[in-house]
Amino acid sequence: MPGKTVTINFFDFENIYIVDLPGYGYAKVSKSEKNRWAGLIEGYLNDKSRRLDLIFQLIDMRHAPSNDDLMMIDFMVENELPFVVVLTKADKLKPTARKQRLEAFKSEIPYFDDINVIPCSAQTGEGIDKIKEIIEEISDN
């Protein structure tokens, strides 16, 4: 649910540590709350003492990336942070619209051809195996 992650949440698994940061997109919360979230995200990602093996950037596949999405991608590229773009809600698009959105992302997202992009659906499970594979690969290092 959008807006449900309002703090930084830590999950410690056997070989991997996962951190869930608050989103900044479509949640219906006050501007001051969104600014607070932005400060949490920026503070976490800017801390050079942290080892960040990979960031999953979630973008709703049904829409063009927001300015915040694009700023985050630029931030990760400029700071040489490893990341994957996960296009969520892939199941909500019919095949033609899906193809059109994927084609549009090529011009909407900077460096698109150089980014690992995974269409994903929590409903159908599409993309989940690929995400798990990436996480397993990281946890083996």
N, CA, C and O atoms as a GROMACS GRO file, in nm:
protein
  564
    1MET      N    1   0.084  -0.119   0.000
    1MET     CA    2   0.000   0.000   0.000
    1MET      C    3   0.088   0.125   0.000
    1MET      O    4   0.178   0.137   0.083
    2PRO      N    5   0.063   0.217  -0.092
    2PRO     CA    6   0.141   0.340  -0.095
    2PRO      C    7   0.130   0.415   0.037
    2PRO      O    8   0.022   0.428   0.095
    3GLY      N    9   0.243   0.463   0.083
    3GLY     CA   10   0.246   0.544   0.204
    3GLY      C   11   0.254   0.464   0.332
    3GLY      O   12   0.252   0.522   0.441
    4LYS      N   13   0.264   0.332   0.323
    4LYS     CA   14   0.269   0.249   0.444
    4LYS      C   15   0.408   0.243   0.506
    4LYS      O   16   0.421   0.228   0.627
    5THR      N   17   0.511   0.255   0.424
    5THR     CA   18   0.647   0.258   0.479
    5THR      C   19   0.681   0.402   0.511
    5THR      O   20   0.707   0.482   0.420
    6VAL      N   21   0.681   0.435   0.639
    6VAL     CA   22   0.704   0.575   0.679
    6VAL      C   23   0.834   0.590   0.757
    6VAL      O   24   0.872   0.702   0.794
    7THR      N   25   0.902   0.479   0.780
    7THR     CA   26   1.031   0.482   0.848
    7THR      C   27   1.126   0.392   0.770
    7THR      O   28   1.086   0.330   0.671
    8ILE      N   29   1.248   0.385   0.814
    8ILE     CA   30   1.342   0.291   0.753
    8ILE      C   31   1.325   0.159   0.827
    8ILE      O   32   1.340   0.153   0.949
    9ASN      N   33   1.295   0.053   0.752
    9ASN     CA   34   1.274  -0.079   0.811
    9ASN      C   35   1.388  -0.171   0.771
    9ASN      O   36   1.429  -0.175   0.655
   10PHE      N   37   1.440  -0.245   0.869
   10PHE     CA   38   1.554  -0.334   0.848
   10PHE      C   39   1.510  -0.479   0.862
   10PHE      O   40   1.436  -0.515   0.954
   11PHE      N   41   1.557  -0.563   0.769
   11PHE     CA   42   1.527  -0.705   0.770
   11PHE      C   43   1.658  -0.781   0.761
   11PHE      O   44   1.733  -0.766   0.664
   12ASP      N   45   1.685  -0.862   0.861
   12ASP     CA   46   1.810  -0.937   0.866
   12ASP      C   47   1.780  -1.083   0.835
   12ASP      O   48   1.715  -1.152   0.914
   13PHE      N   49   1.827  -1.130   0.719
   13PHE     CA   50   1.811  -1.268   0.677
   13PHE      C   51   1.943  -1.340   0.694
   13PHE      O   52   2.041  -1.282   0.742
   14GLU      N   53   1.946  -1.465   0.656
   14GLU     CA   54   2.065  -1.547   0.676
   14GLU      C   55   2.192  -1.484   0.620
   14GLU      O   56   2.290  -1.466   0.694
   15ASN      N   57   2.193  -1.452   0.493
   15ASN     CA   58   2.314  -1.400   0.428
   15ASN      C   59   2.297  -1.260   0.372
   15ASN      O   60   2.382  -1.213   0.296
   16ILE      N   61   2.189  -1.194   0.409
   16ILE     CA   62   2.163  -1.064   0.347
   16ILE      C   63   2.084  -0.974   0.443
   16ILE      O   64   2.005  -1.020   0.525
   17TYR      N   65   2.109  -0.847   0.428
   17TYR     CA   66   2.043  -0.745   0.509
   17TYR      C   67   1.965  -0.659   0.412
   17TYR      O   68   2.023  -0.598   0.322
   18ILE      N   69   1.834  -0.652   0.428
   18ILE     CA   70   1.748  -0.574   0.338
   18ILE      C   71   1.693  -0.454   0.413
   18ILE      O   72   1.650  -0.464   0.528
   19VAL      N   73   1.696  -0.340   0.346
   19VAL     CA   74   1.646  -0.216   0.405
   19VAL      C   75   1.534  -0.163   0.316
   19VAL      O   76   1.552  -0.147   0.195
   20ASP      N   77   1.420  -0.138   0.376
   20ASP     CA   78   1.305  -0.083   0.305
   20ASP      C   79   1.293   0.064   0.341
   20ASP      O   80   1.265   0.100   0.456
   21LEU      N   81   1.314   0.148   0.241
   21LEU     CA   82   1.306   0.293   0.262
   21LEU      C   83   1.166   0.342   0.224
   21LEU      O   84   1.100   0.281   0.140
   22PRO      N   85   1.122   0.451   0.285
   22PRO     CA   86   0.990   0.504   0.246
   22PRO      C   87   0.991   0.548   0.101
   22PRO      O   88   1.093   0.588   0.046
   23GLY      N   89   0.875   0.539   0.040
   23GLY     CA   90   0.860   0.588  -0.097
   23GLY      C   91   0.845   0.739  -0.097
   23GLY      O   92   0.842   0.803   0.008
   24TYR      N   93   0.835   0.794  -0.216
   24TYR     CA   94   0.821   0.939  -0.226
   24TYR      C   95   0.718   0.977  -0.331
   24TYR      O   96   0.701   1.095  -0.361
   25GLY      N   97   0.651   0.878  -0.387
   25GLY     CA   98   0.569   0.903  -0.505
   25GLY      C   99   0.424   0.937  -0.480
   25GLY      O  100   0.391   1.051  -0.449
   26TYR      N  101   0.338   0.837  -0.492
   26TYR     CA  102   0.195   0.863  -0.503
   26TYR      C  103   0.119   0.858  -0.371
   26TYR      O  104  -0.003   0.870  -0.370
   27ALA      N  105   0.189   0.842  -0.261
   27ALA     CA  106   0.121   0.836  -0.132
   27ALA      C  107   0.049   0.967  -0.104
   27ALA      O  108   0.099   1.075  -0.133
   28LYS      N  109  -0.070   0.954  -0.049
   28LYS     CA  110  -0.149   1.073  -0.016
   28LYS      C  111  -0.117   1.117   0.127
   28LYS      O  112  -0.192   1.090   0.220
   29VAL      N  113  -0.004   1.184   0.139
   29VAL     CA  114   0.038   1.237   0.269
   29VAL      C  115   0.078   1.383   0.250
   29VAL      O  116   0.092   1.431   0.138
   30SER      N  117   0.096   1.451   0.361
   30SER     CA  118   0.129   1.593   0.355
   30SER      C  119   0.267   1.614   0.294
   30SER      O  120   0.352   1.524   0.292
   31LYS      N  121   0.287   1.734   0.244
   31LYS     CA  122   0.417   1.770   0.185
   31LYS      C  123   0.528   1.761   0.290
   31LYS      O  124   0.639   1.721   0.259
   32SER      N  125   0.497   1.800   0.413
   32SER     CA  126   0.599   1.794   0.518
   32SER      C  127   0.639   1.649   0.546
   32SER      O  128   0.755   1.621   0.573
   33GLU      N  129   0.542   1.557   0.539
   33GLU     CA  130   0.574   1.415   0.559
   33GLU      C  131   0.660   1.363   0.443
   33GLU      O  132   0.755   1.289   0.465
   34LYS      N  133   0.627   1.401   0.320
   34LYS     CA  134   0.708   1.361   0.205
   34LYS      C  135   0.850   1.417   0.217
   34LYS      O  136   0.947   1.350   0.184
   35ASN      N  137   0.861   1.540   0.265
   35ASN     CA  138   0.994   1.600   0.286
   35ASN      C  139   1.072   1.524   0.392
   35ASN      O  140   1.194   1.507   0.380
   36ARG      N  141   1.003   1.480   0.497
   36ARG     CA  142   1.069   1.401   0.602
   36ARG      C  143   1.121   1.270   0.543
   36ARG      O  144   1.233   1.229   0.573
   37TRP      N  145   1.038   1.206   0.460
   37TRP     CA  146   1.080   1.081   0.396
   37TRP      C  147   1.201   1.105   0.307
   37TRP      O  148   1.296   1.026   0.307
   38ALA      N  149   1.198   1.215   0.232
   38ALA     CA  150   1.311   1.247   0.143
   38ALA      C  151   1.439   1.262   0.224
   38ALA      O  152   1.546   1.218   0.181
   39GLY      N  153   1.428   1.326   0.340
   39GLY     CA  154   1.544   1.341   0.426
   39GLY      C  155   1.596   1.207   0.477
   39GLY      O  156   1.717   1.186   0.484
   40LEU      N  157   1.505   1.117   0.512
   40LEU     CA  158   1.545   0.983   0.556
   40LEU      C  159   1.619   0.909   0.444
   40LEU      O  160   1.725   0.851   0.465
   41ILE      N  161   1.561   0.913   0.324
   41ILE     CA  162   1.620   0.844   0.209
   41ILE      C  163   1.758   0.901   0.178
   41ILE      O  164   1.856   0.828   0.165
   42GLU      N  165   1.764   1.033   0.166
   42GLU     CA  166   1.890   1.099   0.132
   42GLU      C  167   1.997   1.071   0.237
   42GLU      O  168   2.112   1.041   0.204
   43GLY      N  169   1.959   1.082   0.364
   43GLY     CA  170   2.054   1.056   0.471
   43GLY      C  171   2.106   0.914   0.467
   43GLY      O  172   2.225   0.890   0.488
   44TYR      N  173   2.019   0.821   0.442
   44TYR     CA  174   2.060   0.680   0.438
   44TYR      C  175   2.153   0.653   0.320
   44TYR      O  176   2.259   0.592   0.336
   45LEU      N  177   2.115   0.700   0.202
   45LEU     CA  178   2.193   0.671   0.082
   45LEU      C  179   2.324   0.749   0.077
   45LEU      O  180   2.420   0.705   0.013
   46ASN      N  181   2.329   0.866   0.143
   46ASN     CA  182   2.451   0.948   0.141
   46ASN      C  183   2.556   0.905   0.243
   46ASN      O  184   2.669   0.954   0.240
   47ASP      N  185   2.519   0.817   0.333
   47ASP     CA  186   2.613   0.773   0.437
   47ASP      C  187   2.716   0.680   0.374
   47ASP      O  188   2.687   0.565   0.342
   48LYS      N  189   2.837   0.731   0.357
   48LYS     CA  190   2.943   0.657   0.288
   48LYS      C  191   2.994   0.537   0.368
   48LYS      O  192   3.065   0.453   0.314
   49SER      N  193   2.957   0.530   0.496
   49SER     CA  194   3.002   0.415   0.576
   49SER      C  195   2.915   0.291   0.551
   49SER      O  196   2.951   0.181   0.594
   50ARG      N  197   2.804   0.309   0.482
   50ARG     CA  198   2.716   0.196   0.452
   50ARG      C  199   2.763   0.122   0.328
   50ARG      O  200   2.812   0.182   0.233
   51ARG      N  201   2.749  -0.007   0.332
   51ARG     CA  202   2.778  -0.089   0.214
   51ARG      C  203   2.645  -0.118   0.145
   51ARG      O  204   2.563  -0.194   0.195
   52LEU      N  205   2.626  -0.056   0.031
   52LEU     CA  206   2.504  -0.077  -0.047
   52LEU      C  207   2.538  -0.165  -0.167
   52LEU      O  208   2.601  -0.120  -0.263
   53ASP      N  209   2.496  -0.290  -0.161
   53ASP     CA  210   2.526  -0.381  -0.271
   53ASP      C  211   2.431  -0.362  -0.389
   53ASP      O  212   2.470  -0.382  -0.504
   54LEU      N  213   2.307  -0.323  -0.360
   54LEU     CA  214   2.210  -0.304  -0.468
   54LEU      C  215   2.088  -0.230  -0.416
   54LEU      O  216   2.045  -0.250  -0.302
   55ILE      N  217   2.034  -0.145  -0.501
   55ILE     CA  218   1.912  -0.072  -0.470
   55ILE      C  219   1.808  -0.114  -0.573
   55ILE      O  220   1.835  -0.116  -0.693
   56PHE      N  221   1.689  -0.147  -0.526
   56PHE     CA  222   1.576  -0.173  -0.616
   56PHE      C  223   1.493  -0.046  -0.620
   56PHE      O  224   1.434  -0.006  -0.520
   57GLN      N  225   1.488   0.018  -0.736
   57GLN     CA  226   1.409   0.140  -0.758
   57GLN      C  227   1.274   0.097  -0.815
   57GLN      O  228   1.268   0.045  -0.927
   58LEU      N  229   1.165   0.116  -0.741
   58LEU     CA  230   1.033   0.075  -0.785
   58LEU      C  231   0.964   0.189  -0.858
   58LEU      O  232   0.953   0.300  -0.807
   59ILE      N  233   0.917   0.158  -0.980
   59ILE     CA  234   0.845   0.257  -1.060
   59ILE      C  235   0.719   0.189  -1.114
   59ILE      O  236   0.725   0.078  -1.167
   60ASP      N  237   0.606   0.255  -1.099
   60ASP     CA  238   0.479   0.203  -1.149
   60ASP      C  239   0.484   0.199  -1.301
   60ASP      O  240   0.500   0.302  -1.367
   61MET      N  241   0.470   0.080  -1.357
   61MET     CA  242   0.484   0.061  -1.501
   61MET      C  243   0.374   0.132  -1.581
   61MET      O  244   0.391   0.160  -1.699
   62ARG      N  245   0.262   0.161  -1.517
   62ARG     CA  246   0.148   0.220  -1.588
   62ARG      C  247   0.169   0.367  -1.623
   62ARG      O  248   0.097   0.423  -1.706
   63HIS      N  249   0.268   0.429  -1.559
   63HIS     CA  250   0.287   0.574  -1.576
   63HIS      C  251   0.430   0.607  -1.613
   63HIS      O  252   0.523   0.530  -1.588
   64ALA      N  253   0.446   0.724  -1.672
   64ALA     CA  254   0.581   0.776  -1.695
   64ALA      C  255   0.645   0.797  -1.558
   64ALA      O  256   0.576   0.825  -1.461
   65PRO      N  257   0.778   0.784  -1.551
   65PRO     CA  258   0.844   0.807  -1.422
   65PRO      C  259   0.822   0.951  -1.376
   65PRO      O  260   0.820   1.044  -1.456
   66SER      N  261   0.805   0.966  -1.246
   66SER     CA  262   0.786   1.099  -1.189
   66SER      C  263   0.920   1.173  -1.187
   66SER      O  264   1.025   1.113  -1.208
   67ASN      N  265   0.914   1.303  -1.161
   67ASN     CA  266   1.038   1.380  -1.146
   67ASN      C  267   1.122   1.323  -1.033
   67ASN      O  268   1.244   1.320  -1.042
   68ASP      N  269   1.056   1.278  -0.925
   68ASP     CA  270   1.128   1.217  -0.813
   68ASP      C  271   1.197   1.088  -0.857
   68ASP      O  272   1.312   1.063  -0.818
   69ASP      N  273   1.130   1.006  -0.938
   69ASP     CA  274   1.192   0.884  -0.991
   69ASP      C  275   1.317   0.918  -1.070
   69ASP      O  276   1.422   0.855  -1.053
   70LEU      N  277   1.306   1.017  -1.156
   70LEU     CA  278   1.418   1.056  -1.241
   70LEU      C  279   1.533   1.115  -1.159
   70LEU      O  280   1.649   1.089  -1.188
   71MET      N  281   1.499   1.194  -1.057
   71MET     CA  282   1.604   1.248  -0.970
   71MET      C  283   1.676   1.136  -0.895
   71MET      O  284   1.798   1.141  -0.877
   72MET      N  285   1.601   1.034  -0.853
   72MET     CA  286   1.661   0.923  -0.782
   72MET      C  287   1.755   0.845  -0.876
   72MET      O  288   1.865   0.806  -0.835
   73ILE      N  289   1.712   0.822  -0.998
   73ILE     CA  290   1.798   0.752  -1.094
   73ILE      C  291   1.925   0.833  -1.120
   73ILE      O  292   2.035   0.778  -1.120
   74ASP      N  293   1.910   0.963  -1.141
   74ASP     CA  294   2.028   1.049  -1.161
   74ASP      C  295   2.120   1.042  -1.040
   74ASP      O  296   2.242   1.033  -1.055
   75PHE      N  297   2.062   1.047  -0.920
   75PHE     CA  298   2.141   1.041  -0.796
   75PHE      C  299   2.220   0.911  -0.791
   75PHE      O  300   2.340   0.912  -0.759
   76MET      N  301   2.155   0.799  -0.822
   76MET     CA  302   2.223   0.670  -0.814
   76MET      C  303   2.333   0.658  -0.920
   76MET      O  304   2.440   0.603  -0.893
   77VAL      N  305   2.307   0.709  -1.039
   77VAL     CA  306   2.407   0.706  -1.145
   77VAL      C  307   2.526   0.795  -1.107
   77VAL      O  308   2.641   0.752  -1.116
   78GLU      N  309   2.498   0.918  -1.065
   78GLU     CA  310   2.605   1.012  -1.030
   78GLU      C  311   2.690   0.962  -0.914
   78GLU      O  312   2.810   0.988  -0.909
   79ASN      N  313   2.628   0.890  -0.820
   79ASN     CA  314   2.699   0.839  -0.703
   79ASN      C  315   2.748   0.696  -0.722
   79ASN      O  316   2.797   0.633  -0.629
   80GLU      N  317   2.734   0.647  -0.845
   80GLU     CA  318   2.780   0.513  -0.882
   80GLU      C  319   2.726   0.406  -0.788
   80GLU      O  320   2.798   0.314  -0.748
   81LEU      N  321   2.596   0.418  -0.754
   81LEU     CA  322   2.530   0.320  -0.670
   81LEU      C  323   2.469   0.212  -0.760
   81LEU      O  324   2.404   0.245  -0.859
   82PRO      N  325   2.488   0.086  -0.728
   82PRO     CA  326   2.431  -0.020  -0.811
   82PRO      C  327   2.280  -0.028  -0.789
   82PRO      O  328   2.233  -0.027  -0.676
   83PHE      N  329   2.205  -0.036  -0.900
   83PHE     CA  330   2.060  -0.041  -0.885
   83PHE      C  331   1.994  -0.115  -1.000
   83PHE      O  332   2.051  -0.132  -1.108
   84VAL      N  333   1.873  -0.158  -0.973
   84VAL     CA  334   1.785  -0.222  -1.070
   84VAL      C  335   1.653  -0.147  -1.065
   84VAL      O  336   1.605  -0.113  -0.957
   85VAL      N  337   1.594  -0.121  -1.180
   85VAL     CA  338   1.461  -0.061  -1.184
   85VAL      C  339   1.359  -0.174  -1.193
   85VAL      O  340   1.364  -0.258  -1.283
   86VAL      N  341   1.266  -0.175  -1.098
   86VAL     CA  342   1.158  -0.273  -1.097
   86VAL      C  343   1.032  -0.199  -1.138
   86VAL      O  344   0.986  -0.108  -1.070
   87LEU      N  345   0.976  -0.240  -1.252
   87LEU     CA  346   0.854  -0.179  -1.302
   87LEU      C  347   0.736  -0.255  -1.242
   87LEU      O  348   0.704  -0.366  -1.287
   88THR      N  349   0.672  -0.196  -1.143
   88THR     CA  350   0.565  -0.264  -1.070
   88THR      C  351   0.433  -0.259  -1.145
   88THR      O  352   0.416  -0.181  -1.239
   89LYS      N  353   0.341  -0.343  -1.102
   89LYS     CA  354   0.204  -0.347  -1.155
   89LYS      C  355   0.199  -0.382  -1.303
   89LYS      O  356   0.112  -0.334  -1.376
   90ALA      N  357   0.292  -0.466  -1.348
   90ALA     CA  358   0.297  -0.507  -1.488
   90ALA      C  359   0.168  -0.575  -1.530
   90ALA      O  360   0.128  -0.568  -1.647
   91ASP      N  361   0.101  -0.642  -1.436
   91ASP     CA  362  -0.023  -0.714  -1.468
   91ASP      C  363  -0.139  -0.621  -1.500
   91ASP      O  364  -0.239  -0.666  -1.556
   92LYS      N  365  -0.127  -0.494  -1.467
   92LYS     CA  366  -0.237  -0.400  -1.488
   92LYS      C  367  -0.246  -0.349  -1.632
   92LYS      O  368  -0.342  -0.280  -1.668
   93LEU      N  369  -0.147  -0.383  -1.713
   93LEU     CA  370  -0.145  -0.335  -1.852
   93LEU      C  371  -0.174  -0.449  -1.949
   93LEU      O  372  -0.125  -0.561  -1.933
   94LYS      N  373  -0.254  -0.419  -2.048
   94LYS     CA  374  -0.278  -0.515  -2.157
   94LYS      C  375  -0.151  -0.518  -2.243
   94LYS      O  376  -0.072  -0.424  -2.239
   95PRO      N  377  -0.131  -0.625  -2.320
   95PRO     CA  378  -0.006  -0.640  -2.396
   95PRO      C  379   0.032  -0.519  -2.482
   95PRO      O  380   0.150  -0.482  -2.485
   96THR      N  381  -0.062  -0.458  -2.550
   96THR     CA  382  -0.030  -0.343  -2.635
   96THR      C  383   0.016  -0.224  -2.552
   96THR      O  384   0.117  -0.160  -2.584
   97ALA      N  385  -0.057  -0.194  -2.446
   97ALA     CA  386  -0.020  -0.082  -2.358
   97ALA      C  387   0.114  -0.109  -2.290
   97ALA      O  388   0.194  -0.018  -2.272
   98ARG      N  389   0.136  -0.232  -2.253
   98ARG     CA  390   0.262  -0.270  -2.189
   98ARG      C  391   0.380  -0.245  -2.284
   98ARG      O  392   0.482  -0.188  -2.245
   99LYS      N  393   0.364  -0.288  -2.408
   99LYS     CA  394   0.468  -0.267  -2.508
   99LYS      C  395   0.493  -0.118  -2.529
   99LYS      O  396   0.608  -0.075  -2.541
  100GLN      N  397   0.386  -0.040  -2.534
  100GLN     CA  398   0.399   0.106  -2.552
  100GLN      C  399   0.472   0.169  -2.434
  100GLN      O  400   0.558   0.256  -2.453
  101ARG      N  401   0.439   0.126  -2.311
  101ARG     CA  402   0.506   0.182  -2.192
  101ARG      C  403   0.655   0.146  -2.193
  101ARG      O  404   0.739   0.231  -2.163
  102LEU      N  405   0.687   0.021  -2.227
  102LEU     CA  406   0.828  -0.019  -2.232
  102LEU      C  407   0.904   0.063  -2.336
  102LEU      O  408   1.018   0.103  -2.312
  103GLU      N  409   0.841   0.087  -2.448
  103GLU     CA  410   0.905   0.169  -2.552
  103GLU      C  411   0.921   0.313  -2.504
  103GLU      O  412   1.024   0.375  -2.528
  104ALA      N  413   0.819   0.366  -2.436
  104ALA     CA  414   0.825   0.504  -2.386
  104ALA      C  415   0.934   0.519  -2.279
  104ALA      O  416   1.001   0.622  -2.273
  105PHE      N  417   0.951   0.417  -2.194
  105PHE     CA  418   1.054   0.424  -2.089
  105PHE      C  419   1.192   0.445  -2.150
  105PHE      O  420   1.279   0.505  -2.087
  106LYS      N  421   1.214   0.396  -2.271
  106LYS     CA  422   1.345   0.411  -2.335
  106LYS      C  423   1.383   0.558  -2.350
  106LYS      O  424   1.501   0.592  -2.342
  107SER      N  425   1.285   0.643  -2.372
  107SER     CA  426   1.315   0.786  -2.385
  107SER      C  427   1.290   0.862  -2.254
  107SER      O  428   1.345   0.970  -2.234
  108GLU      N  429   1.210   0.806  -2.165
  108GLU     CA  430   1.176   0.875  -2.040
  108GLU      C  431   1.281   0.856  -1.931
  108GLU      O  432   1.304   0.945  -1.849
  109ILE      N  433   1.345   0.739  -1.931
  109ILE     CA  434   1.442   0.708  -1.826
  109ILE      C  435   1.583   0.721  -1.882
  109ILE      O  436   1.619   0.652  -1.977
  110PRO      N  437   1.662   0.811  -1.824
  110PRO     CA  438   1.800   0.826  -1.871
  110PRO      C  439   1.877   0.696  -1.853
  110PRO      O  440   1.857   0.623  -1.755
  111TYR      N  441   1.964   0.667  -1.948
  111TYR     CA  442   2.050   0.546  -1.942
  111TYR      C  443   1.970   0.417  -1.946
  111TYR      O  444   2.019   0.312  -1.904
  112PHE      N  445   1.848   0.422  -1.996
  112PHE     CA  446   1.758   0.305  -1.992
  112PHE      C  447   1.824   0.179  -2.046
  112PHE      O  448   1.813   0.072  -1.987
  113ASP      N  449   1.893   0.192  -2.158
  113ASP     CA  450   1.955   0.073  -2.220
  113ASP      C  451   2.068   0.015  -2.137
  113ASP      O  452   2.109  -0.100  -2.159
  114ASP      N  453   2.120   0.092  -2.042
  114ASP     CA  454   2.230   0.045  -1.958
  114ASP      C  455   2.182  -0.002  -1.820
  114ASP      O  456   2.262  -0.044  -1.737
  115ILE      N  457   2.052   0.006  -1.795
  115ILE     CA  458   1.995  -0.028  -1.665
  115ILE      C  459   1.927  -0.164  -1.673
  115ILE      O  460   1.860  -0.196  -1.772
  116ASN      N  461   1.944  -0.243  -1.568
  116ASN     CA  462   1.870  -0.368  -1.556
  116ASN      C  463   1.728  -0.331  -1.515
  116ASN      O  464   1.707  -0.275  -1.408
  117VAL      N  465   1.630  -0.364  -1.600
  117VAL     CA  466   1.490  -0.330  -1.576
  117VAL      C  467   1.409  -0.459  -1.572
  117VAL      O  468   1.420  -0.543  -1.661
  118ILE      N  469   1.327  -0.473  -1.468
  118ILE     CA  470   1.247  -0.594  -1.451
  118ILE      C  471   1.099  -0.558  -1.437
  118ILE      O  472   1.059  -0.500  -1.336
  119PRO      N  473   1.018  -0.591  -1.539
  119PRO     CA  474   0.874  -0.578  -1.520
  119PRO      C  475   0.832  -0.679  -1.413
  119PRO      O  476   0.879  -0.792  -1.411
  120CYS      N  477   0.742  -0.635  -1.324
  120CYS     CA  478   0.711  -0.717  -1.207
  120CYS      C  479   0.562  -0.704  -1.171
  120CYS      O  480   0.500  -0.600  -1.192
  121SER      N  481   0.509  -0.812  -1.117
  121SER     CA  482   0.372  -0.810  -1.066
  121SER      C  483   0.364  -0.893  -0.938
  121SER      O  484   0.397  -1.011  -0.938
  122ALA      N  485   0.320  -0.830  -0.831
  122ALA     CA  486   0.298  -0.902  -0.706
  122ALA      C  487   0.178  -0.995  -0.721
  122ALA      O  488   0.169  -1.097  -0.653
  123GLN      N  489   0.087  -0.961  -0.811
  123GLN     CA  490  -0.034  -1.042  -0.830
  123GLN      C  491  -0.006  -1.171  -0.906
  123GLN      O  492  -0.051  -1.278  -0.865
  124THR      N  493   0.069  -1.161  -1.015
  124THR     CA  494   0.092  -1.280  -1.100
  124THR      C  495   0.226  -1.348  -1.071
  124THR      O  496   0.248  -1.462  -1.112
  125GLY      N  497   0.314  -1.277  -1.002
  125GLY     CA  498   0.447  -1.331  -0.972
  125GLY      C  499   0.549  -1.302  -1.081
  125GLY      O  500   0.665  -1.341  -1.068
  126GLU      N  501   0.509  -1.236  -1.186
  126GLU     CA  502   0.603  -1.201  -1.293
  126GLU      C  503   0.719  -1.121  -1.235
  126GLU      O  504   0.699  -1.028  -1.158
  127GLY      N  505   0.840  -1.158  -1.273
  127GLY     CA  506   0.959  -1.086  -1.232
  127GLY      C  507   1.012  -1.125  -1.095
  127GLY      O  508   1.127  -1.094  -1.063
  128ILE      N  509   0.932  -1.191  -1.014
  128ILE     CA  510   0.972  -1.224  -0.876
  128ILE      C  511   1.092  -1.319  -0.877
  128ILE      O  512   1.186  -1.301  -0.799
  129ASP      N  513   1.089  -1.420  -0.964
  129ASP     CA  514   1.202  -1.514  -0.971
  129ASP      C  515   1.331  -1.443  -1.008
  129ASP      O  516   1.437  -1.475  -0.954
  130LYS      N  517   1.324  -1.347  -1.100
  130LYS     CA  518   1.442  -1.271  -1.141
  130LYS      C  519   1.496  -1.190  -1.023
  130LYS      O  520   1.617  -1.183  -1.002
  131ILE      N  521   1.406  -1.127  -0.947
  131ILE     CA  522   1.447  -1.049  -0.831
  131ILE      C  523   1.511  -1.140  -0.726
  131ILE      O  524   1.615  -1.106  -0.670
  132LYS      N  525   1.450  -1.255  -0.701
  132LYS     CA  526   1.506  -1.352  -0.606
  132LYS      C  527   1.645  -1.397  -0.652
  132LYS      O  528   1.737  -1.411  -0.571
  133GLU      N  529   1.659  -1.421  -0.782
  133GLU     CA  530   1.788  -1.464  -0.838
  133GLU      C  531   1.895  -1.358  -0.812
  133GLU      O  532   2.007  -1.391  -0.774
  134ILE      N  533   1.861  -1.233  -0.832
  134ILE     CA  534   1.956  -1.123  -0.810
  134ILE      C  535   1.993  -1.116  -0.661
  134ILE      O  536   2.110  -1.100  -0.627
  135ILE      N  537   1.894  -1.128  -0.574
  135ILE     CA  538   1.920  -1.124  -0.430
  135ILE      C  539   2.009  -1.241  -0.388
  135ILE      O  540   2.102  -1.224  -0.309
  136GLU      N  541   1.980  -1.360  -0.440
  136GLU     CA  542   2.062  -1.477  -0.408
  136GLU      C  543   2.206  -1.458  -0.456
  136GLU      O  544   2.300  -1.496  -0.386
  137GLU      N  545   2.222  -1.401  -0.574
  137GLU     CA  546   2.354  -1.376  -0.629
  137GLU      C  547   2.432  -1.281  -0.538
  137GLU      O  548   2.551  -1.303  -0.513
  138ILE      N  549   2.366  -1.177  -0.489
  138ILE     CA  550   2.431  -1.081  -0.400
  138ILE      C  551   2.467  -1.147  -0.266
  138ILE      O  552   2.574  -1.124  -0.212
  139SER      N  553   2.376  -1.229  -0.215
  139SER     CA  554   2.398  -1.290  -0.083
  139SER      C  555   2.512  -1.391  -0.086
  139SER      O  556   2.568  -1.424   0.018
  140ASP      N  557   2.545  -1.442  -0.205
  140ASP     CA  558   2.656  -1.537  -0.218
  140ASP      C  559   2.791  -1.467  -0.215
  140ASP      O  560   2.894  -1.532  -0.195
  141ASN      N  561   2.793  -1.335  -0.234
  141ASN     CA  562   2.919  -1.260  -0.239
  141ASN      C  563   2.968  -1.224  -0.102
  141ASN      O  564   3.073  -1.161  -0.088
   0.00000   0.00000   0.00000
